[in-house]
Amino acid sequence: MLCRANSRESGFRRVSKGSRRFLALAVVTGMAATLAPAQDSVKEVRAQAMNALAAGAFAEAIPPLQQLIEWFGETTQDSQKMEMEGIFFRLGLCHLFLAQFPECRTAFEAYQKKYKLGNNALLVGIFIGDAWRYEGKYKDALKAYEKALKEMEYPLDLRIDIFVCMARCHLAEEKWGPAVPLLLAVYRTAPDLNRRNWAAAMLAVSYLKDLKVDEVYPMVPLLLQPRSFASRSVALNMAALEAGDEVFADAKYRDAMWVYRLVYPHDTLKLNAEEQLRRWQNRVKSLQRVPGLPRELLRAQETVSEIDNELQALEKIPNYDPELFYRIARSYMETRRLREAGEMFYNLYKEGLEEKREECLYFSFLCASRVKPTDKCLARGHEYMDVFPGALHYDTVSLTVGKMYADVQNWPKVLQVLGKALEVSPKHED
């Protein structure tokens, strides 16, 4: 019995040794089977990712997207590869919209390695540049944009987008020289009015800085378009104010008048920006509900951020309206547009510069004295003499009013005006 037992044991050992490799393979195969996800789990994770994306919950979408990549990122099946292209792309977008820029670049670079000619390859090249630009690393951003243009053939809309992004990189560093050719390309060929207007405004800023006023004139109709970038651009307003002042100081009043027309009043500029902010915020909400338009959504979000910054900058700028209107009125007067000048000066006297009230009323009177009829001139002359007796221009105004009454032979009025003038100013110069 013992011999048989020993014999069975030794036989078992021989069988065990002979099947060791088979058993090991079976164990490994069994482990692999336990790691493979169940079909129900895959559907659940995919649905979780898609629902989060549809709701704009990008942070919640990242874990299920990463899980799908972990499961199927190395798949060789054509159908799964097509599906995974969208997964890789959406993961990069989630990081981009969450301002997780290093993670965004990592995800999009992984996409490029696997799907160099994929359906979203054109956008991925741009988004990598955007991730650098939003971090303020403009040299790296420019390299990424140039690489994208070199390696891919872009349609006009996306090519203009890249030119805009490259121009923004140069403008952020105050490098107007390399920005101007890009701005010209956008201004001349952009398929939409928003980007054309933006490029025109930035070109105008560049030209005004160099006092190249003649270069600005062809763009004026576009720059004066309502509800446009130019209508709320703080940079354009400040550049036009400064250029107008320099041209005005050189006695080039006609040029100064045209430049000043590009400047929106302080309150109007603020109202324009606030109205556009609401409009673009609504557009962002609308685009968030429409899948498949990431580039448009990114443009809208960037515009919202831009308007926010402009409103903050505007809060720090003192109200320049009275000085602006004064210079416009002076330009009107010097170019013989006397009616407009007279009315502007009178409004400034009533509501504008306190330190220049007397001068503004005098200029209003002076403009009115050169146009017919004389009723307005006489009324403002009397107002000047009543409000500012003995002031700097009192003698001139009183004598002019007296002469105007003499011209129509109204002698009682002549005596009344000149008599009072001598009482107020015994040493009347005339």
Buried (B, 14 or more C-beta within 10 A) or exposed (E): EEEEEEEEEEEEEEEEEEEEEEEEEEEEEEEEEEEEBEEEEBEEBBEBBBEBBEEBEBEBBBEBBBBBBEBBBEEEEEEBBEBBBBBBBBBBBBBBBBEBBEBBBBBBEBBBEEBEEBEBBBBBBBBBBBBBBBBEBBEBBBBBBEEBBEEBEBEEEBBBBBBBBBBBBBBEEEEBEBBBEBBBBBBEBBEEEEBBBBBBBBBBBBBBEEBEBEBBEEBBEBBEBEEBBBBBBBBBBBBBBBBBBBBBEEEBBEBBBBBBBBBBBBEBBBBBBBBBBEBBBEBBEEBBEEEEEBBBBBBBBBBBEBBEEBBEEBEEBEEBBBBBBBBBBBBBBBBEBBEBBBBBBBBBBEEBBEEBBBBBBBBBBBBBBEEEEBEBBBEBBBBBBEEBBEBEBBBBBBBBBBBBBBEEEEEEBBEEBBEBBEEBBEEBEE
